[in-house]
Amino acid sequence: MTDKPLSIEEFEAALRAVGAERYHNLHPFHKLLHGGKASKGQMQAWALNRYVYQAAIPRKDAALMSRVHDREIRRVWIQRIHDHDGLGEDLGGIERWLKLTDGLGLDRDYVISMKGVLPATTFAVEAYVRCVTEGTQLEAICSCLTELFAPSIHKERIAGMLANYDYIGDDVMAYFKKRLDQAPRDATWALNYAKEHARTREQQESVINILRFKCNVLWAQLDALYHAYVSPGHIPPGAFVPVV
Amino acid sequence: MTDKPLSIEEFEAALRAVGAERYHNLHPFHKLLHGGKASKGQMQAWALNRYVYQAAIPRKDAALMSRVHDREIRRVWIQRIHDHDGLGEDLGGIERWLKLTDGLGLDRDYVISMKGVLPATTFAVEAYVRCVTEGTQLEAICSCLTELFAPSIHKERIAGMLANYDYIGDDVMAYFKKRLDQAPRDATWALNYAKEHARTREQQESVINILRFKCNVLWAQLDALYHAYVSPGHIPPGAFVPVV
Protein backbone atom coordinates (compact mmCIF):
# COMPACT_ATOMS: atom_id res chain seq x y z
CA MET A 1 0.00 0.00 0.00
CA THR A 2 1.33 3.38 -0.94
CA ASP A 3 0.52 6.27 1.37
CA LYS A 4 -1.49 9.10 -0.11
CA PRO A 5 0.52 12.28 -0.77
CA LEU A 6 0.18 15.10 1.74
CA SER A 7 -1.65 18.16 0.48
CA ILE A 8 0.61 21.11 -0.37
CA GLU A 9 -0.42 22.77 2.90
CA GLU A 10 0.24 19.64 4.97
CA PHE A 11 3.60 19.19 3.26
CA GLU A 12 4.70 22.75 3.98
CA ALA A 13 3.47 22.42 7.57
CA ALA A 14 5.48 19.21 7.99
CA LEU A 15 8.60 21.00 6.72
CA ARG A 16 8.06 23.92 9.07
CA ALA A 17 7.51 21.49 11.94
CA VAL A 18 11.03 20.13 11.38
CA GLY A 19 12.38 23.62 11.96
CA ALA A 20 10.23 24.14 15.03
CA GLU A 21 11.63 20.96 16.53
CA ARG A 22 15.21 20.83 15.31
CA TYR A 23 16.59 24.09 13.95
CA HIS A 24 19.73 25.19 15.76
CA ASN A 25 18.17 28.36 17.16
CA LEU A 26 16.88 25.93 19.83
CA HIS A 27 20.38 24.79 20.78
CA PRO A 28 21.76 25.82 24.18
CA PHE A 29 24.94 27.13 22.54
CA HIS A 30 22.90 29.48 20.38
CA LYS A 31 21.01 30.76 23.41
CA LEU A 32 24.23 31.27 25.33
CA LEU A 33 25.90 33.11 22.48
CA HIS A 34 23.10 35.39 21.44
CA GLY A 35 21.73 35.90 24.91
CA GLY A 36 24.93 37.70 25.84
CA LYS A 37 26.32 35.01 28.14
CA ALA A 38 29.19 33.77 26.00
CA SER A 39 32.80 34.53 26.81
CA LYS A 40 34.89 36.09 24.09
CA GLY A 41 36.73 32.77 23.75
CA GLN A 42 33.44 30.96 23.13
CA MET A 43 32.48 33.58 20.57
CA GLN A 44 35.84 33.13 18.84
CA ALA A 45 35.49 29.34 18.85
CA TRP A 46 32.05 29.64 17.29
CA ALA A 47 33.17 32.04 14.53
CA LEU A 48 36.29 29.97 13.81
CA ASN A 49 34.37 26.74 13.46
CA ARG A 50 31.48 28.27 11.57
CA TYR A 51 33.98 29.59 9.02
CA VAL A 52 34.46 25.97 7.90
CA TYR A 53 30.76 25.76 7.14
CA GLN A 54 30.70 29.11 5.31
CA ALA A 55 33.76 28.25 3.25
CA ALA A 56 32.27 24.93 2.15
CA ILE A 57 28.99 26.31 0.82
CA PRO A 58 30.22 27.18 -2.69
CA ARG A 59 31.70 23.68 -3.05
CA LYS A 60 28.35 22.27 -2.00
CA ASP A 61 26.53 24.47 -4.50
CA ALA A 62 28.97 23.63 -7.29
CA ALA A 63 28.58 19.92 -6.51
CA LEU A 64 24.86 20.36 -6.86
CA MET A 65 25.21 22.25 -10.14
CA SER A 66 27.52 19.54 -11.49
CA ARG A 67 24.59 17.12 -11.55
CA VAL A 68 21.85 19.44 -12.80
CA HIS A 69 21.13 19.03 -16.51
CA ASP A 70 18.51 21.79 -16.56
CA ARG A 71 20.22 25.03 -17.55
CA GLU A 72 17.47 27.20 -16.05
CA ILE A 73 17.99 25.66 -12.61
CA ARG A 74 21.76 26.17 -12.88
CA ARG A 75 21.20 29.81 -13.87
CA VAL A 76 19.20 30.31 -10.66
CA TRP A 77 21.48 28.29 -8.43
CA ILE A 78 24.72 30.00 -9.43
CA GLN A 79 23.53 33.07 -7.50
CA ARG A 80 24.31 31.15 -4.30
CA ILE A 81 27.93 30.77 -5.36
CA HIS A 82 28.07 34.47 -6.16
CA ASP A 83 26.63 35.22 -2.71
CA HIS A 84 29.38 33.32 -0.93
CA ASP A 85 32.41 33.59 -3.20
CA GLY A 86 31.48 37.03 -4.45
CA LEU A 87 31.49 38.13 -8.06
CA GLY A 88 33.84 40.75 -9.48
CA GLU A 89 34.21 43.59 -7.00
CA ASP A 90 31.89 42.03 -4.44
CA LEU A 91 34.06 39.75 -2.37
CA GLY A 92 31.10 37.78 -1.05
CA GLY A 93 29.85 36.21 2.14
CA ILE A 94 32.97 34.23 3.06
CA GLU A 95 34.92 37.48 3.05
CA ARG A 96 32.22 39.06 5.22
CA TRP A 97 32.56 36.13 7.61
CA LEU A 98 36.29 36.83 7.82
CA LYS A 99 35.42 40.42 8.81
CA LEU A 100 33.64 38.88 11.77
CA THR A 101 36.61 36.69 12.73
CA ASP A 102 38.91 39.72 12.23
CA GLY A 103 36.65 41.70 14.53
CA LEU A 104 36.91 38.97 17.14
CA GLY A 105 40.70 39.27 17.06
CA LEU A 106 41.41 35.97 15.33
CA ASP A 107 44.35 35.80 12.96
CA ARG A 108 43.00 35.50 9.43
CA ASP A 109 45.59 33.00 8.22
CA TYR A 110 44.86 30.83 11.23
CA VAL A 111 41.13 30.93 10.47
CA ILE A 112 41.63 30.11 6.78
CA SER A 113 44.06 27.30 7.62
CA MET A 114 41.22 25.60 9.56
CA LYS A 115 43.91 24.18 11.80
CA GLY A 116 42.14 24.90 15.07
CA VAL A 117 38.67 23.67 14.16
CA LEU A 118 36.93 20.82 15.89
CA PRO A 119 37.05 17.60 13.85
CA ALA A 120 33.30 17.21 14.40
CA THR A 121 32.74 20.51 12.56
CA THR A 122 34.57 19.29 9.48
CA PHE A 123 32.80 15.92 9.55
CA ALA A 124 29.38 17.57 9.70
CA VAL A 125 30.20 20.11 6.99
CA GLU A 126 31.63 17.54 4.58
CA ALA A 127 28.61 15.30 5.16
CA TYR A 128 26.54 18.22 3.88
CA VAL A 129 28.77 18.68 0.82
CA ARG A 130 28.46 14.97 0.03
CA CYS A 131 24.71 14.77 0.54
CA VAL A 132 24.05 16.90 -2.53
CA THR A 133 25.76 14.36 -4.78
CA GLU A 134 24.63 11.20 -3.06
CA GLY A 135 20.88 11.77 -2.77
CA THR A 136 18.29 12.46 -5.46
CA GLN A 137 18.30 15.87 -7.15
CA LEU A 138 15.13 16.65 -5.19
CA GLU A 139 16.93 15.95 -1.90
CA ALA A 140 20.03 17.84 -3.01
CA ILE A 141 18.03 20.96 -3.77
CA CYS A 142 15.81 20.70 -0.69
CA SER A 143 18.72 20.28 1.72
CA CYS A 144 18.92 24.08 1.67
CA LEU A 145 15.42 24.46 3.11
CA THR A 146 16.86 25.37 6.51
CA GLU A 147 17.03 28.83 4.91
CA LEU A 148 13.31 28.97 5.66
CA PHE A 149 14.20 29.34 9.32
CA ALA A 150 17.32 31.48 8.90
CA PRO A 151 15.95 35.05 8.83
CA SER A 152 14.64 34.87 12.41
CA ILE A 153 17.92 33.43 13.69
CA HIS A 154 19.88 36.14 11.84
CA LYS A 155 17.70 38.84 13.38
CA GLU A 156 18.24 37.34 16.83
CA ARG A 157 21.96 37.22 16.18
CA ILE A 158 22.24 40.78 14.97
CA ALA A 159 20.25 42.19 17.88
CA GLY A 160 21.75 39.88 20.48
CA MET A 161 25.36 40.24 19.47
CA LEU A 162 25.24 44.03 19.02
CA ALA A 163 23.47 44.55 22.33
CA ASN A 164 25.50 42.19 24.45
CA TYR A 165 29.12 42.38 23.39
CA ASP A 166 30.93 45.69 23.32
CA TYR A 167 33.64 44.29 21.02
CA ILE A 168 31.07 43.58 18.29
CA GLY A 169 30.18 46.53 16.07
CA ASP A 170 27.92 47.07 13.12
CA ASP A 171 30.61 46.39 10.51
CA VAL A 172 31.39 42.85 11.66
CA MET A 173 27.71 41.93 11.45
CA ALA A 174 27.64 42.60 7.71
CA TYR A 175 27.43 38.89 6.89
CA PHE A 176 24.14 38.42 8.71
CA LYS A 177 22.59 41.64 7.44
CA LYS A 178 23.24 40.54 3.86
CA ARG A 179 21.71 37.14 4.53
CA LEU A 180 18.44 38.75 5.62
CA ASP A 181 17.72 39.39 1.94
CA GLN A 182 19.50 36.43 0.41
CA ALA A 183 18.12 33.60 2.54
CA PRO A 184 14.37 34.24 1.98
CA ARG A 185 14.88 34.51 -1.78
CA ASP A 186 16.67 31.13 -1.83
CA ALA A 187 14.25 29.48 0.57
CA THR A 188 11.18 30.58 -1.40
CA TRP A 189 12.62 29.20 -4.61
CA ALA A 190 13.52 25.87 -3.00
CA LEU A 191 10.18 25.57 -1.24
CA ASN A 192 8.35 26.11 -4.52
CA TYR A 193 10.62 23.53 -6.15
CA ALA A 194 9.82 21.05 -3.37
CA LYS A 195 6.08 21.63 -3.71
CA GLU A 196 6.23 21.17 -7.45
CA HIS A 197 8.56 18.16 -7.60
CA ALA A 198 7.71 16.14 -4.50
CA ARG A 199 4.55 14.55 -5.84
CA THR A 200 4.41 11.17 -4.12
CA ARG A 201 4.32 10.61 -0.39
CA GLU A 202 7.70 8.88 -0.66
CA GLN A 203 9.23 11.96 -2.32
CA GLN A 204 7.65 14.23 0.28
CA GLU A 205 9.07 12.08 3.09
CA SER A 206 12.50 12.19 1.43
CA VAL A 207 12.36 16.00 1.49
CA ILE A 208 11.28 16.06 5.14
CA ASN A 209 14.12 13.66 5.96
CA ILE A 210 16.78 15.64 4.14
CA LEU A 211 15.65 18.73 6.03
CA ARG A 212 16.04 16.77 9.30
CA PHE A 213 19.49 15.71 8.11
CA LYS A 214 20.45 19.32 7.40
CA CYS A 215 19.21 20.41 10.82
CA ASN A 216 21.42 17.67 12.26
CA VAL A 217 24.41 19.06 10.34
CA LEU A 218 23.87 22.44 12.00
CA TRP A 219 22.98 21.04 15.42
CA ALA A 220 26.00 18.73 15.57
CA GLN A 221 28.29 21.72 15.06
CA LEU A 222 26.84 23.46 18.12
CA ASP A 223 26.96 20.24 20.16
CA ALA A 224 30.68 19.98 19.42
CA LEU A 225 31.21 23.63 20.39
CA TYR A 226 29.24 23.21 23.60
CA HIS A 227 31.13 20.08 24.59
CA ALA A 228 34.52 21.63 23.87
CA TYR A 229 34.02 25.21 25.05
CA VAL A 230 31.17 25.27 27.55
CA SER A 231 31.43 21.97 29.43
CA PRO A 232 34.82 22.45 31.05
CA GLY A 233 37.91 20.57 29.99
CA HIS A 234 36.70 18.95 26.78
CA ILE A 235 38.67 20.78 24.10
CA PRO A 236 39.99 18.00 21.84
CA PRO A 237 43.70 17.70 21.00
CA GLY A 238 44.84 20.26 18.44
CA ALA A 239 41.73 22.43 18.59
CA PHE A 240 41.65 26.18 19.24
CA VAL A 241 42.27 27.11 22.86
CA PRO A 242 40.94 30.54 23.86
CA VAL A 243 43.34 32.90 25.59
CA VAL A 244 41.63 33.61 28.90
CA MET B 1 65.54 7.10 -10.30
CA THR B 2 63.24 10.06 -10.74
CA ASP B 3 63.34 11.87 -14.05
CA LYS B 4 64.40 15.50 -13.95
CA PRO B 5 61.57 18.00 -14.52
CA LEU B 6 61.30 19.56 -17.97
CA SER B 7 62.16 23.24 -18.17
CA ILE B 8 59.14 25.54 -18.45
CA GLU B 9 59.88 25.95 -22.17
CA GLU B 10 60.21 22.20 -22.75
CA PHE B 11 57.00 21.60 -20.82
CA GLU B 12 55.03 24.12 -22.87
CA ALA B 13 56.51 22.71 -26.08
CA ALA B 14 55.45 19.20 -25.02
CA LEU B 15 51.91 20.43 -24.42
CA ARG B 16 51.78 22.18 -27.77
CA ALA B 17 53.13 19.03 -29.44
CA VAL B 18 50.07 17.13 -28.17
CA GLY B 19 47.87 19.58 -30.05
CA ALA B 20 49.97 19.37 -33.18
CA GLU B 21 49.57 15.61 -33.18
CA ARG B 22 46.09 15.02 -31.79
CA TYR B 23 43.81 18.06 -31.81
CA HIS B 24 40.60 17.44 -33.72
CA ASN B 25 41.33 20.06 -36.37
CA LEU B 26 43.38 17.21 -37.90
CA HIS B 27 40.38 14.88 -38.09
CA PRO B 28 38.97 14.03 -41.56
CA PHE B 29 35.47 14.99 -40.40
CA HIS B 30 36.67 18.47 -39.49
CA LYS B 31 38.32 18.86 -42.88
CA LEU B 32 35.20 17.66 -44.65
CA LEU B 33 32.93 19.97 -42.69
CA HIS B 34 34.95 23.13 -42.85
CA GLY B 35 36.33 22.53 -46.29
CA GLY B 36 32.82 22.88 -47.69
CA LYS B 37 32.34 19.23 -48.62
CA ALA B 38 29.78 18.24 -45.97
CA SER B 39 26.16 17.61 -46.81
CA LYS B 40 23.57 19.51 -44.84
CA GLY B 41 22.67 16.25 -43.07
CA GLN B 42 26.28 15.81 -41.97
CA MET B 43 26.37 19.39 -40.74
CA GLN B 44 23.18 18.80 -38.79
CA ALA B 45 24.52 15.57 -37.29
CA TRP B 46 27.66 17.40 -36.19
CA ALA B 47 25.79 20.31 -34.58
CA LEU B 48 23.30 17.97 -32.91
CA ASN B 49 26.01 15.79 -31.38
CA ARG B 50 28.27 18.66 -30.44
CA TYR B 51 25.35 20.18 -28.53
CA VAL B 52 25.79 17.34 -26.00
CA TYR B 53 29.36 18.48 -25.43
CA GLN B 54 28.41 22.16 -25.12
CA ALA B 55 25.58 21.42 -22.72
CA ALA B 56 27.84 19.37 -20.45
CA ILE B 57 30.54 22.00 -20.00
CA PRO B 58 28.92 23.86 -17.08
CA ARG B 59 28.40 20.57 -15.24
CA LYS B 60 32.07 19.79 -15.82
CA ASP B 61 33.10 23.22 -14.54
CA ALA B 62 30.81 22.97 -11.52
CA ALA B 63 32.22 19.51 -10.73
CA LEU B 64 35.67 21.04 -10.81
CA MET B 65 34.63 23.94 -8.57
CA SER B 66 33.06 21.50 -6.11
CA ARG B 67 36.52 20.20 -5.23
CA VAL B 68 38.45 23.48 -5.20
CA HIS B 69 39.04 24.81 -1.69
CA ASP B 70 40.81 27.95 -2.94
CA ARG B 71 38.25 30.73 -3.25
CA GLU B 72 40.39 32.75 -5.66
CA ILE B 73 40.49 29.85 -8.13
CA ARG B 74 36.73 29.40 -7.87
CA ARG B 75 36.23 33.13 -8.48
CA VAL B 76 38.20 32.80 -11.73
CA TRP B 77 36.70 29.51 -12.80
CA ILE B 78 33.07 30.54 -12.40
CA GLN B 79 33.50 32.75 -15.48
CA ARG B 80 33.43 29.58 -17.56
CA ILE B 81 29.99 28.70 -16.23
CA HIS B 82 28.82 32.23 -17.00
CA ASP B 83 30.21 31.86 -20.54
CA HIS B 84 28.18 28.74 -21.23
CA ASP B 85 25.06 29.08 -19.09
CA GLY B 86 24.97 32.85 -19.41
CA LEU B 87 24.44 35.28 -16.56
CA GLY B 88 21.39 37.50 -16.18
CA GLU B 89 20.43 38.88 -19.58
CA ASP B 90 23.23 37.10 -21.41
CA LEU B 91 21.86 33.67 -22.25
CA GLY B 92 25.30 32.20 -22.82
CA GLY B 93 27.12 29.89 -25.18
CA ILE B 94 24.72 26.95 -25.03
CA GLU B 95 21.97 29.27 -26.22
CA ARG B 96 24.27 30.49 -29.00
CA TRP B 97 24.86 26.87 -29.98
CA LEU B 98 21.10 26.39 -30.23
CA LYS B 99 21.03 29.36 -32.63
CA LEU B 100 23.32 27.28 -34.81
CA THR B 101 21.10 24.19 -34.63
CA ASP B 102 18.05 26.42 -35.27
CA GLY B 103 19.82 27.83 -38.31
CA LEU B 104 20.46 24.31 -39.55
CA GLY B 105 16.73 23.57 -39.39
CA LEU B 106 16.85 21.21 -36.43
CA ASP B 107 13.94 21.23 -34.02
CA ARG B 108 15.10 22.77 -30.76
CA ASP B 109 13.22 20.38 -28.49
CA TYR B 110 14.68 17.46 -30.40
CA VAL B 111 18.19 18.85 -29.98
CA ILE B 112 17.74 19.49 -26.25
CA SER B 113 16.20 16.06 -25.71
CA MET B 114 19.49 14.54 -26.98
CA LYS B 115 17.41 11.66 -28.29
CA GLY B 116 19.11 11.45 -31.64
CA VAL B 117 22.72 11.66 -30.53
CA LEU B 118 25.27 8.95 -31.06
CA PRO B 119 25.89 6.94 -27.88
CA ALA B 120 29.64 7.38 -28.45
CA THR B 121 29.18 11.15 -28.14
CA THR B 122 27.56 10.84 -24.73
CA PHE B 123 30.17 8.36 -23.53
CA ALA B 124 33.03 10.65 -24.53
CA VAL B 125 31.40 13.75 -23.04
CA GLU B 126 30.57 12.09 -19.73
CA ALA B 127 34.12 10.72 -19.51
CA TYR B 128 35.24 14.35 -19.66
CA VAL B 129 32.80 15.40 -16.92
CA ARG B 130 34.04 12.56 -14.71
CA CYS B 131 37.73 13.18 -15.30
CA VAL B 132 37.63 16.47 -13.41
CA THR B 133 36.52 14.72 -10.24
CA GLU B 134 38.56 11.55 -10.59
CA GLY B 135 42.03 12.94 -11.28
CA THR B 136 44.16 15.33 -9.28
CA GLN B 137 43.16 18.99 -9.12
CA LEU B 138 46.10 19.73 -11.42
CA GLU B 139 44.76 17.29 -14.01
CA ALA B 140 41.20 18.55 -13.58
CA ILE B 141 42.25 22.13 -14.28
CA CYS B 142 44.61 21.25 -17.11
CA SER B 143 42.08 19.11 -18.96
CA CYS B 144 40.87 22.39 -20.46
CA LEU B 145 44.21 23.08 -22.13
CA THR B 146 42.78 22.11 -25.52
CA GLU B 147 41.60 25.74 -25.45
CA LEU B 148 45.18 26.56 -26.41
CA PHE B 149 44.44 25.16 -29.85
CA ALA B 150 40.85 26.37 -30.13
CA PRO B 151 41.21 29.88 -31.61
CA SER B 152 42.72 28.62 -34.86
CA ILE B 153 40.02 25.97 -35.28
CA HIS B 154 37.29 28.55 -34.56
CA LYS B 155 38.76 30.89 -37.19
CA GLU B 156 38.83 28.02 -39.70
CA ARG B 157 35.26 27.18 -38.84
CA ILE B 158 33.96 30.70 -39.14
CA ALA B 159 35.66 31.30 -42.48
CA GLY B 160 34.99 27.80 -43.85
CA MET B 161 31.37 27.58 -42.87
CA LEU B 162 30.43 31.10 -43.99
CA ALA B 163 32.19 30.71 -47.32
CA ASN B 164 31.01 27.25 -48.19
CA TYR B 165 27.41 26.85 -47.09
CA ASP B 166 24.76 29.28 -48.26
CA TYR B 167 22.42 28.28 -45.45
CA ILE B 168 24.91 29.44 -42.81
CA GLY B 169 24.82 33.15 -42.03
CA ASP B 170 26.71 35.41 -39.69
CA ASP B 171 24.16 35.15 -36.88
CA VAL B 172 24.40 31.40 -36.45
CA MET B 173 28.19 31.65 -36.10
CA ALA B 174 27.85 33.78 -32.95
CA TYR B 175 29.03 30.93 -30.72
CA PHE B 176 32.42 30.67 -32.38
CA LYS B 177 32.96 34.42 -32.60
CA LYS B 178 32.42 34.74 -28.88
CA ARG B 179 34.84 31.90 -28.19
CA LEU B 180 37.61 33.74 -30.03
CA ASP B 181 37.92 35.98 -26.97
CA GLN B 182 36.93 33.53 -24.27
CA ALA B 183 39.14 30.57 -25.15
CA PRO B 184 42.53 32.34 -25.13
CA ARG B 185 41.76 33.98 -21.77
CA ASP B 186 40.94 30.59 -20.25
CA ALA B 187 43.85 28.81 -21.90
CA THR B 188 46.38 31.38 -20.74
CA TRP B 189 45.18 31.11 -17.17
CA ALA B 190 45.31 27.31 -17.22
CA LEU B 191 48.71 27.23 -18.91
CA ASN B 192 50.12 29.51 -16.24
CA TYR B 193 48.54 27.33 -13.58
CA ALA B 194 50.14 24.25 -15.14
CA LYS B 195 53.56 25.89 -15.31
CA GLU B 196 53.31 26.96 -11.69
CA HIS B 197 51.88 23.78 -10.20
CA ALA B 198 53.42 20.97 -12.27
CA ARG B 199 56.81 20.97 -10.57
CA THR B 200 57.94 17.37 -10.79
CA ARG B 201 58.40 15.39 -13.97
CA GLU B 202 55.60 13.08 -12.83
CA GLN B 203 53.22 16.03 -12.48
CA GLN B 204 54.27 17.40 -15.86
CA GLU B 205 53.63 13.99 -17.46
CA SER B 206 50.22 13.84 -15.80
CA VAL B 207 49.33 17.19 -17.40
CA ILE B 208 50.56 16.04 -20.81
CA ASN B 209 48.53 12.85 -20.41
CA ILE B 210 45.33 14.60 -19.41
CA LEU B 211 45.68 16.85 -22.46
CA ARG B 212 46.03 13.70 -24.62
CA PHE B 213 42.92 12.32 -22.90
CA LYS B 214 41.01 15.50 -23.66
CA CYS B 215 42.10 15.42 -27.30
CA ASN B 216 40.79 11.83 -27.37
CA VAL B 217 37.43 13.03 -26.00
CA LEU B 218 37.14 15.46 -28.94
CA TRP B 219 38.57 13.08 -31.55
CA ALA B 220 36.29 10.18 -30.55
CA GLN B 221 33.27 12.39 -31.18
CA LEU B 222 34.36 13.07 -34.76
CA ASP B 223 35.22 9.39 -35.30
CA ALA B 224 31.68 8.48 -34.29
CA LEU B 225 30.26 11.13 -36.63
CA TYR B 226 32.45 9.98 -39.52
CA HIS B 227 31.53 6.35 -39.04
CA ALA B 228 27.81 7.08 -38.80
CA TYR B 229 27.39 9.86 -41.34
CA VAL B 230 30.25 9.65 -43.84
CA SER B 231 31.01 5.95 -44.19
CA PRO B 232 27.71 4.79 -45.68
CA GLY B 233 25.17 2.77 -43.78
CA HIS B 234 26.59 2.97 -40.27
CA ILE B 235 24.05 5.12 -38.41
CA PRO B 236 23.41 3.26 -35.14
CA PRO B 237 19.87 2.34 -34.05
CA GLY B 238 17.94 5.32 -32.67
CA ALA B 239 20.37 7.98 -33.87
CA PHE B 240 19.45 11.02 -35.98
CA VAL B 241 18.81 10.20 -39.64
CA PRO B 242 19.23 13.14 -42.02
CA VAL B 243 16.39 13.84 -44.43
CA VAL B 244 18.00 13.55 -47.86
Interface residues (C-beta under 8 A of the other chain):
Chain A: A55 P58 R59 K60 A62 A63 L64 M65 S66 R67 V68 H69 R71 R74 R75 I78 I81 H82 D85 G86 L87 I94 V129 T133
Chain B: A55 P58 R59 K60 A62 A63 L64 M65 S66 R67 V68 H69 R71 R74 R75 I78 I81 H82 D85 G86 L87 G92 I94 V129 T133
